[in-house]
Amino acid sequence: MSLDFDKPVSTVNGYFSKITNNGGDFHIKTPYITVKDVVDGDVLFMLNNDIESKEFFQLIYDIEERVLLNVEGNSENWFKKKIPSDVLYKNQIKPWILDRNGDIVMKISLDASVNELKSGDNVSLNLLLDGIGFNGKIFGSNWKCISYVLFDDNYKFFDESSDNLFTVEDDVVEQPQQDSVIEKEQPKEVVEEQPKEVVEKVVEEEQLPQHEVVVEKKPRKRREKKVIRKKRKKIIYANKIKYIDPIA
């Protein structure tokens, strides 16, 4: 980053020193931020607590330090007197403030062509470091928003026509040819031959015993022998009674 500072020229409000970057304008872009408010042609936004926002603020801080050192180094040439750094620190207006919660709020002036920003917009601002403004005992960098990119809440990161949105192509790893793979021969197990009788006996011992199915026999009902009692016949013959046993 190369910043060049022109000798201040007289303006209606004091003096103005143009800043260039290798002969051209110096531009930087903010990360996506949320517009806090738009007041009197200035946009106020709060930086997020992420790595990208911290890196952006560090860049702004370094630029402001370089601005102060250049004003100190050129003060005698520009204003015919040496201005000490402690005086400059007290009178430098930085483009950020700390609110009561300790959050960083930046204040950037809007270019005349940018007039549609409103509170709550999620945008990335294209900033121009135009120069340094001097007014009486105070001075500060002139940061200006010349354009912005509005963040679309409905932005689609993936193509919905794809069945799998998270398809990742695997790296192709060539497998070695089978001919180049030398398999290590495993030692063969030596089985000692045994007599046939012994083998058959072992096989019989190894066989699992079969489960015997025990069918419980129901006891037969004892047939009761039916006893038929036959009555003896009574015969009266010639006033004599004679009994005749029944035929067995």
Secondary structure, DSSP 8 states (H G I E B T S, - for coil): ---EE---EEETTEEEEEEEBTTB-EEEE--SEEEEEEETTEEEEE--SSHHHHHHHHHHHHHHHHHHHHHHHHHHHHHSS---HHHHHHHEE-SEEE-TTS-EEEEEEE-TT-----TT-EEEEEEEEEEEEEETTEEEEEEEEEEEEE--TT--SS-TTSS-TT-----------GGG---------------HHHHHHHHHHHS-------------------------EEEEETTEEEEE----
